[in-house]
Amino acid sequence: MKKLIFQTDLHCGGCVRKIETGLNQLEGIDRWEVDLQHEQRLLSVWGHEIDPKTVKLVFETCGFEAKLSDAQI
């Protein structure tokens, strides 16, 4: 399973709820979580065929930004 980490501009649970439906509908993603306590508001995504461009598009459609983190695990 592949894991990607994105830096985001999400601020609260309400922001997370706005992107939730879009992320849950993406093919190839098994699960995801947002760490709002981290200063870069990290989104971790697990799956077999994750398309980073599609994840970014979900964020942009909802009025947010996400970029791949330099610290991939």
SEBA-733629 format. One line per 2 residues: their letters; for each residue z, y, x of C-alpha. Coordinates in pm, 1 decimal. Layout:
<rs>
a> Z:Y:X  ... .
</rs>
This chain:
<rs>
mk> 0.0:0.0:0.0  -89.0:346.7:122.4 .
kl> 143.6:649.1:113.6  34.5:1012.3:128.7 .
if> 262.2:1315.0:147.7  161.9:1656.9:16.4 .
qt> 327.6:1995.2:58.2  340.5:2169.4:-279.8 .
dl> 444.1:2496.6:-439.0  638.6:2333.3:-724.3 .
hc> 974.1:2499.1:-795.3  1152.9:2310.0:-1071.8 .
gg> 1147.8:2020.6:-1313.4  929.0:2222.5:-1550.1 .
cv> 663.9:2251.3:-1278.4  680.8:1875.5:-1218.9 .
rk> 634.7:1808.8:-1591.6  316.7:2019.9:-1587.5 .
ie> 152.2:1794.4:-1326.7  304.7:1467.6:-1452.5 .
tg> 35.0:1373.6:-1704.4  -247.7:1442.8:-1462.1 .
ln> -95.2:1237.6:-1181.0  -5.3:951.6:-1413.1 .
ql> -369.2:927.2:-1527.9  -516.1:899.1:-1176.7 .
eg> -661.0:563.2:-1080.3  -528.2:405.7:-760.5 .
id> -182.3:563.6:-778.5  103.7:320.7:-836.8 .
rw> 387.1:574.0:-825.8  475.7:922.4:-709.5 .
ev> 781.0:1144.6:-666.8  854.7:1506.5:-582.2 .
dl> 1139.2:1617.3:-354.7  1228.5:1964.3:-485.0 .
qh> 1521.8:1983.9:-241.8  1290.3:1976.8:60.9 .
eq> 1181.1:2325.4:172.8  813.7:2217.9:145.0 .
rl> 861.5:2059.9:-200.9  708.2:1731.4:-88.7 .
ls> 505.1:1508.6:-319.1  493.2:1144.6:-205.6 .
vw> 219.4:928.8:-358.5  190.7:550.1:-323.1 .
gh> -113.8:345.2:-413.0  -405.8:143.2:-288.6 .
ei> -690.5:392.2:-324.7  -548.0:744.5:-330.4 .
dp> -804.2:1025.4:-327.6  -635.3:1336.1:-181.4 .
kt> -902.9:1563.4:-329.3  -829.1:1434.8:-678.6 .
vk> -454.7:1490.9:-632.4  -527.4:1848.3:-519.4 .
lv> -753.7:1899.4:-822.0  -473.2:1796.3:-1060.4 .
fe> -249.6:2058.8:-900.1  -517.1:2329.5:-910.2 .
tc> -594.7:2255.5:-1275.4  -225.6:2305.8:-1355.8 .
gf> -203.9:2628.2:-1151.9  -33.7:2486.0:-842.2 .
ea> -127.2:2403.8:-484.8  -92.6:2083.2:-284.5 .
kl> -205.4:2012.4:69.2  -172.7:1703.3:281.7 .
sd> 133.2:1722.2:501.1  94.5:1694.7:876.4 .
aq> 386.0:1446.8:876.7  223.4:1138.0:722.2 .
i> 437.7:826.1:726.6 .
</rs>
